[in-house]
Amino acid sequence: KKFYRLPTRISEKRFKKYIQPFLSISPRSRTPKISLWKVFNYILYQLHTGCQWSELPIAIDPKTGKPETSYVSVWRWYDRWAQDGSFDRGFINSVKELQDRKKLRLKRLHGDGTNSVAKKGAKVSDILDTSIRKAKR
């Protein structure tokens, strides 16, 4: 079987074709120091590893010897795109494109974990007495 993984990096060509058209970019905002393609790859890295934003491995600019951008800037782009629905638009469009190309397979779909095995709960005797009514008795 062939398994597909979510990408942890994306090429600039694919970014411009599949991702950038759905990202909001305000005409009044300042031009970022680095390309949005690089910003998006930093976001993918953070989402893949789950590291703190401050721990992003930001490349050093060889001309200045300083980081090419700050993690705060990357987080701000992420927050903007998450809040305004850019990621949702991109996801929905990618599903539509797969459907149009007859490559969408829904044989197994576990997007929200509803089909995963549930862990057994705590034993009744292990549950702490936190009820106000019980505490007053």
Phi and psi in degrees as a GROMACS rama.xvg file:
@    title "Ramachandran Plot"
@    xaxis  label "Phi"
@    yaxis  label "Psi"
@TYPE xy
-104.494  123.737  LYS-2
-104.003  140.981  PHE-3
-106.086  134.775  TYR-4
-107.721  153.565  ARG-5
-71.2572  140.599  LEU-6
-70.2406  145.396  PRO-7
-104.501  -12.0533  THR-8
-145.629  153.114  ARG-9
-135.359  143.731  ILE-10
-71.9046  158.487  SER-11
-63.4685  -37.6533  GLU-12
-62.5843  -47.0464  LYS-13
-67.7801  -36.0833  ARG-14
-60.2266  -48.193  PHE-15
-65.6085  -30.6238  LYS-16
-83.1691  -44.966  LYS-17
-105.673  -24.044  TYR-18
-109.091  -52.2937  ILE-19
-55.8795  -37.2716  GLN-20
-60.0745  -18.7692  PRO-21
-103.634  -4.8593  PHE-22
-88.0232  135.982  LEU-23
-79.8927  134.228  SER-24
-135.89  109.275  ILE-25
-70.3354  132.243  SER-26
-66.2764  -18.8647  PRO-27
-90.1541  -12.1905  ARG-28
-76.7899  156.843  SER-29
-67.3968  150.849  ARG-30
-70.3885  129.843  THR-31
-65.2513  152.882  PRO-32
-63.0671  -34.1628  LYS-33
-119.773  166.613  ILE-34
-66.7871  152.532  SER-35
-64.8672  -24.6591  LEU-36
-60.9454  -44.904  TRP-37
-66.5184  -41.6393  LYS-38
-58.2882  -45.4189  VAL-39
-62.7783  -38.9515  PHE-40
-66.8008  -35.4971  ASN-41
-64.1139  -39.3267  TYR-42
-64.1934  -44.7849  ILE-43
-58.5308  -41.1631  LEU-44
-60.9698  -46.5091  TYR-45
-63.5316  -43.0145  GLN-46
-66.199  -35.6048  LEU-47
-71.8079  -45.2123  HIS-48
-88.1803  -26.8552  THR-49
75.4594  15.8391  GLY-50
-69.7759  163.698  CYS-51
-66.1968  149.321  GLN-52
-59.1294  -36.2211  TRP-53
-68.8036  -13.8449  SER-54
-97.9965  9.01595  GLU-55
-60.2853  135.583  LEU-56
-80.4106  77.8109  PRO-57
-74.03  129.959  ILE-58
-67.3076  151.522  ALA-59
-91.2091  132.269  ILE-60
-73.3652  120.23  ASP-61
-64.6254  -25.8266  PRO-62
-73.0285  -42.5201  LYS-63
-101.864  -21.4658  THR-64
78.2598  7.94719  GLY-65
-110.156  162.977  LYS-66
-57.3999  143.547  PRO-67
-67.9549  -22.2263  GLU-68
-158.253  175.294  THR-69
-104.095  155.645  SER-70
-64.8476  -28.7903  TYR-71
-63.9865  -39.8619  VAL-72
-63.6406  -42.5023  SER-73
-63.5303  -44.0004  VAL-74
-62.2855  -40.0551  TRP-75
-62.097  -41.4314  ARG-76
-63.2402  -43.8944  TRP-77
-59.2621  -48.441  TYR-78
-62.3813  -42.5849  ASP-79
-60.3011  -49.6396  ARG-80
-68.3332  -33.6539  TRP-81
-70.0577  -40.1503  ALA-82
-73.1962  -37.4933  GLN-83
-90.7091  2.66397  ASP-84
86.724  11.237  GLY-85
-60.4341  -44.1389  SER-86
-65.373  -39.602  PHE-87
-62.6533  -45.1243  ASP-88
-60.3722  -43.0144  ARG-89
-63.4889  -42.1758  GLY-90
-64.6563  -48.1597  PHE-91
-60.3324  -42.8339  ILE-92
-66.0133  -36.6769  ASN-93
-66.3094  -37.1608  SER-94
-66.2192  -42.6041  VAL-95
-61.7926  -41.455  LYS-96
-65.5217  -41.8107  GLU-97
-61.6507  -40.7554  LEU-98
-63.1898  -44.1515  GLN-99
-62.4765  -35.1678  ASP-100
-88.1491  6.30316  ARG-101
59.8479  34.8343  LYS-102
-115.59  7.24058  LYS-103
-85.6612  120.138  LEU-104
-115.178  122.507  ARG-105
-112.639  21.4005  LEU-106
-59.3456  -43.2241  LYS-107
-125.462  122.171  ARG-108
-139.372  108.297  LEU-109
-122.878  46.7394  HIS-110
-62.2166  -34.3996  GLY-111
-112.798  6.6926  ASP-112
79.0582  11.9584  GLY-113
-68.2781  -19.9888  THR-114
-100.555  9.13187  ASN-115
-86.4227  157.395  SER-116
-70.5795  130.652  VAL-117
-85.3995  140.262  ALA-118
-77.1381  149.575  LYS-119
-73.1112  144.779  LYS-120
-73.8701  179.078  GLY-121
-72.1643  152.479  ALA-122
-67.3127  150.46  LYS-123
-56.8321  -39.1889  VAL-124
-70.6151  -18.7014  SER-125
-87.607  -10.6407  ASP-126
-78.9616  128.725  ILE-127
-71.8963  150.314  LEU-128
-81.0719  95.9622  ASP-129
-112.596  1.16589  THR-130
-74.7472  134.446  SER-131
-66.6864  -40.8483  ILE-132
-61.0734  -43.6034  ARG-133
-68.0393  -35.1111  LYS-134
-68.7218  -30.2339  ALA-135
-76.5256  -19.949  LYS-136
